[in-house]
Each structure stands twice: as structure tokens, then as C-alpha cells.
Amino acid sequence: MTGLETLALIVSSLATTTFAANLLYLGTYALAIAGIGYAAMQSFAQKPAVPKPEDGSYNLKQQVPSLPYVLGRVKKGGDYVFLEERNGYAYHVMVWAAHRIDGFEQHYLHDKKVTVDGTLVTTPPFFFDGSANVRIDTRLGLNSSTAYGAIVDAFPTIWGSNHRGDGLASVYMRCHTVSQKNYMKIYPNQMPEHSAVGRGMRLYDPRKDSTQGGSGSHRYANPNTWEFSTNLALMRLWHLCHPVGGKMSYSAMYLPDWANAAAVCDQNVTNRSGGTEKRYHGGFWFRATMTRPKLAGL
């Protein structure tokens, strides 16, 4: 006699009649078999891998995310600051960087490149069937920005014109509900997951500062005079002089050496494919709480 049969027999012996004992025996045996089958299925079921928020491969949803900083050209997701539904539309607002950026180059939905005409996503074709199913708008993180008007109109009691997001580079996405018949056609991967390639922080370049032996209008005390660059030496200079980095001042740096380092980074070299590229250029992003920046891989 097996262990399962023994267990069922013991339970059934508690019954007061033969009929009840038979029912208890069969029921206990069946429950035990079902339990073992369920446990076996659970052990063989493959658990989906959960991406890490710090990877930047998807949009992070949490109450108070740490501020993200982007230098150079980077592809990443954002941090949700708004997600609501009204009249069949889902409204998303995601902060891509906690500072002014130079611009967005390419938007992705489910890691697929999309074409945005104005604010309307027109390709790939499954996102567009003649209707405005998905719209995308952006803000570059200017010191004085403007609120997303569509959200102000849809949610006037919780989101007003003062919700401008000053100093935050952000992305607005609106998704329209479609009929059940067309749902898998328009949204084959469920609700679109946004990411983007963008040009990050504008950087100070001492070679372009006429007050520091260079030629140009750059001034380290005025970030509005800075320009976008993928030069790694300039990124390091910025990081050393920023509160989330070395907390030093530009006046304490020997800028002629930094100008020389930036010139070395700008030297043209031949890569493995025979093309020409700059010697030390790139991009990365990190959070204010990170001990080490996250390389972008671009």
C-alpha cells in the first residue's frame, strides 16, 4: 500500500458509515494526487526574468525614484510621474532625465523604432490604423517649462498649468483604447513600453571659453552657454564639478590641462571596420544614488 493510500485510509476511518468512509477515502486520495500534480507543474514552470530598474531598459514605477543624469548619447527608459485613465485614454508622463537635455533623437515602443509626426505615432503600421492610437510629446527640461495641455484638460482637478516639470526632461505618451477585435492588431505586446535615444547634458568646454585661453562664448558659471558633447574628458570635468560628483568648482580646476585632454579625446582614429571615429567619445547615465555610472552601450 502506497503512502497516499495509507493517508486516505486513515482519514476515511474517521467516518461513521461505510458510505461516508468511501467518500472520504476517494476524496482524500484525489486531493493528494491533485496537490502533487500542481506542485510538479510549479516546479517545471519557468519563472520570467525580471529586469532590473537600474538597467534603464524599461520605465520605472515607484514613489520617489532617484534623480537620473544623462551624459552623451544614451538609449533608456524613464521614471513615471503620472499614469491615469480617462474616457478610454491612458495618459503617461515619464521623466527621462533630471536636468536639461539637448534633445530626443529616436523614440521606441516595445524596443521598436517608431516614427512621430508632430505628436502622432504613424509607424510601425500596427500602431496606426488611421486613428490617433498613440501620441508622444516631450519636454527638454528648460528652467521654465510648460505643462502638457492634454493632461491639464483631462485632469484639471489633479494636474494644472503649474505642473510644468521645470528642469526635468520628460516624455508624454497617450494611448487610446481600441475594440477587442483590433486590440491584438494595434497593441500586439499590450500597453506600449516607451524608451528613447536622447542627447543628454550640455557640457562646458574650456576650449570654447575666451576668458580661459580658448575661443568662444562658453562660461563655466553660465550653463546656458554650454553645448552638447560626447567628449569623455568634458564629461569627467562636469562630473568632478557637480554636486552629485566631486563637488569641486571649475575655478579650482587647471583648465588648460582639461582643454588638452578634450583635444586628445577629439582625435580621429581608424576603427576595426575601417571607418573613422573620435578617440574617446561615448555616453552613459547614472542616478544620484549610484556609486558608479551606468554605461549606455551606444
Phi, psi and omega in degrees: 000132182283167179298324180294318180293321179299316179298316181295322180294320180296316181295318184290337180292345179282347181287157183264344180231161179296319180298314181293323180296319179297318179298316180295320180298308182295320181294317180295319180297317181294320179295320180295316179298316180297320179297318179294320179296318179296318179297322179294318179296321179296323182290331181270344182292132180276123180279131182294142177286134181260118180295149180276138180303324183289348177292337181071012184275351175213168184280127185275130178246106177203167189292307183228084179288151176290146187295131177266138177240136184235128176235138183077201182261123189220145170251123182200168172269190182231186179247126183292132171240350179203133175205106181218164179235141178206123176055041176085009178240137174257126183252125181239139168228125183233134177274118182273326178207148183268040181193174176290138176241171181277334177157168175259136181257320185209132177259148179230143170236123187055038177065019175251134178299138177235153176258129180247117178258101189074256171240357185271127174281117185253334177220152002301157188297337182288346175273348186225115178241029184097350179247157180278073183288322181228131174236146179226133175225162185220161169228141186270356178087035178293159180301326176234102185257189178230146179289155175286113187300325182297324179285322177301318181292322185278330185228062185295338182277342182236350182217111184245186182293344178278352176277068188271335183069043180304132178076010180239118174284123188223167179231132175253133178225132177238128181243132182264136176293138178243169181295156179302326180298321185259002188300310182288344176281316182277319182239070184296339179245030181070205183300129182302139177252118189268143166210168185206152168265126182222161174263118191278224188303139169280141189238150175279135180235110182298340177291342181251022180244107183293344178273354181239026179089001179262202180219110180149185187259005178298137174223127186293341179274355182230093181301340179293345179267355183281167181227158177291142178206151173254014181288120186292328178295320179293326176296317180295320177299314178300315184296321179294332185256012181252149180303333178273359180243241185277349177060026177267177179245151178298328181293339179272354181268146175272092191295330176301324177294321179291325176297319178294319179297320179295324178294321177297317179299330183276356181296140178279134177228158178267126180271183185295332181275001179092358178275178180245136177212167179287150187296307183229082175231156180176204180198152176201166176221158180203167175255157183299337181266357182282144175273345181214131180300153177267117180293143186277328182079015178254000000 
